[in-house]
């Protein structure tokens, strides 16, 4: 891993500042800087970037910042600061795009199902805008559809995980034989196997709703960051961009 490189250091510092501010201001910070569903009144365009600096707790930020240091440092040493910044934030924006796109699907699926079942559309929209819902909705439509519908509208996304999944993909493509270990599998696994399995678990959890790592995880944001990271690495490799620093 080596010394703390400039871009990684600056990203960690900003994350820590946001985290400390959140400990002081609490819900107000989450309302301002988390990534809300675009139809939610709390949504702001700046959140597409600011949510990458927000975290849900100490373990959340600690794990993400360690991963950024461990996997981002060798990338910045190879690419330079400007190129690493570009890659990191591009992966984070890609994660936000995929996460929001999936939420649009869940939102429209739930709204259409309720309207088709006889619930008045205006009543539905008015209720969810107030943070409310009708218990009877669960009698009209499946529980998973309603849960996804309400979660898409009411649950904001926070964290650097999407961008870091892009970093993980880049690390795996550049250092495929580096040996890594999962906490719950204390056996070294090469990055070219470890990282695809990790992304596969997120994809499985996102599709099925069953998570090995607990609830409250934006699995499709992880998958989105990984996907955009892969696309950038594939394009750079094809065009020999990986051989050039941007310093």
N, C-alpha and C positions, 0 to 999 in steps of 0.2 A: 504493500500500500504506500509506504513512504510518507514524506512530509505532506502536510495539508496544503493543497494547491489553491491558487487565488480564487477561481470561480467557485469551487466547492466551499471554500471558507466563507465567501460572501453570501452564498445561498444559505449556509448553516446559520450565519449571524442573523440574517433577516428572519429566518424561521424562528429562531430563539426570541427575537424581539417581539414578533407577533404572538408567540406563545406566552411570554411574560405579560404582554398587554391583555391577552385573553384572561389570564388569571386575575387581573385587576378589574377589567370591565365586563367579563362574563358574557352573557347572552347578547349584549349589544355588539360585540365583536363578531359573533357568529351571524348575527342578522346582517351586518354590513359586508362581511368579507367571505362568507361561505358561498358556494355555488348553488343558488336556488334554481328551481325550475323556471324557465322564462315566463310562464303565465302567472307565477306567484308574484305578489306585489313587492316582495323583498328582493326580487332579482335586479341586478345592475350589471352592465357590460363589464365593468372592472373585475367582477367576480371570476371571470374566465381565467384571469391570472392570479388574483388575490387568494383564491381558495387553495392554491398550491403552498401557501405559507401558513395555513391554518391547520391545527391538529386537535384531536378529540381528547387528548390526555398525555401524561408524561411518557408512558410506554409507547404510544403512537409516534410521538415526535422522536423519541430516543431510537426506536428501531429504524425509522426512516432516515434519520441523519447518519446513523452508523452505516446503513446500506449505501447512502450517498457517498460517504467517505471511502468505504471499502471498495466500491465498484466504480465510483466516479473519478477518484484520484488517478488511477492508471490511464483512464480515457483522456483526462485533461492533460496529463503529461505527454501523451501521444499527439493530441490534436491541437493543444493550445487553448487559452482561455476563451476567446471569441467563438471558436467552433464548438466548444463544449457548451457554452451558454445557449447558442443557437439550437443545438441538439436537445438539450435538457428542456427548454421551454417549448420547443416544437412537440416533443413527446407529451408534455403536460397539456398542451392545447389539444392535441389529438385525443388524449384521454377524456378531456372535458367534452369534446365533440361526440365521441362514442357514447359516453355516459348520458349526455343530454338527449341524444337520438333514441337511445333505449327507453329513457323516461317518457319521451313523446309517444313512443309505441304503447307503453303501459297506460299512459294517461288516456289516449284516444281509444284504446281497447276497452278500458273500464267505462269511460263516458258513453261510448256507443252501446255497450252491453246494457247499461242501466237505462238509457233512453229507449232502447228496443224492448226492454222489459216493462216499460210504462212509466218510469220516473221522469218528471219534468226536467228538462235540461237546465233551465234558468235556476230552478230550485237547487239542483246539484251544484252548479257553479257558485251560487251565492253561499251555500253552506260551506263548501271547501275553502272559499276565500276567507271565511271567518274561523277556519280551523276546526270545523265541525263535520259531522256526517250523520246519516240516518242508519240506526241499527238494522232497519228493515232491508237495507240494501243487500245484506248478507243472505236474505231469503230469496232475493231476486237473481243474484249472480253468484258465481263461485267465490269462495273465500280468497283464493289466491289472486283472482282478478281484482277484487276490491282492495286487498292489501297492497298489490302492486300499484293500483290507481292512486290510492291515498299516499303511499310512500313516494311515488314519483312527484307528487305535488308538494308534499309537506316536508320531505326530508332533504336537507341540503348536503352537499358533498364537501368534505374537507380533506386536506392532506396532500403530500408530495408524492404519494405512492404511484400515481399514473406516470409521472415523469421518471420516477426511479425504475419502474418496470421497463421503460425505454432504455435507460442506462444499463439495466441487467441484460437486455437483449444484445446491446452493443458489446458489452463485456463478453458475453458468451460467444459472439461471432468473431471477436478479435483474439480471445484467449480461451478457445474451446476445451483445452486440456487442463485448465486450472481446476484444482480440486476444491470443492466446496462441501459444507456439511449443513444439513438441516438440524435444528435443535432436537427434534423428536426422532431423527434417524442419525445416530452418531457414527456414521460411516462416510468417508470421503467419496464424493460423487463428482465426476467431471462436469464442468459448466455446460457442455454441449448436451448433457442429459438432464442435469439438475434444473436448468432454467426452463426448457420446454415442459417438463413435468409440472413445475410450479405454475406456469401459465395455463396449462391444461386443467389443473385443479381449480383455478379461478374461473375458467370457461365453464367447467362442469357445475360449479357452485352458482354461477350466474344464471345458467339455463334451468337448473333443477330447484334452486332455492335452498339446497342442502350444503352447508359449509362446514368444513373440518376445522376452520379457524374461528368460529363463532359468528354472531350476527353483526349487523351494522357495517358491513364491508361493501364498498362499491366495486364489486367484482368486474363489471364491464368497463370501469375506468382503468383498472389494471390491464385488462385485455386490450383496451384502446391504446394505452401508452406503449404496450409491447408491440402492437401492430404498427403504429406509426414509427416506433424505433426500428423495427425490422425493415419497413419500406425505405426509410432514410439510409440505413446501412446498406441495403441492397442497391440503392441508386448510387450511393457514394462509391461502393465497391465497383460497380459496373463502369462508372466514369472516373475511377481512380482518384476520387476525392479523398479517400482515406490516406493517401500518400502525402497530402498537403496540410500544413498547419495554417491557421488564419491569424496568427499573431502579427 
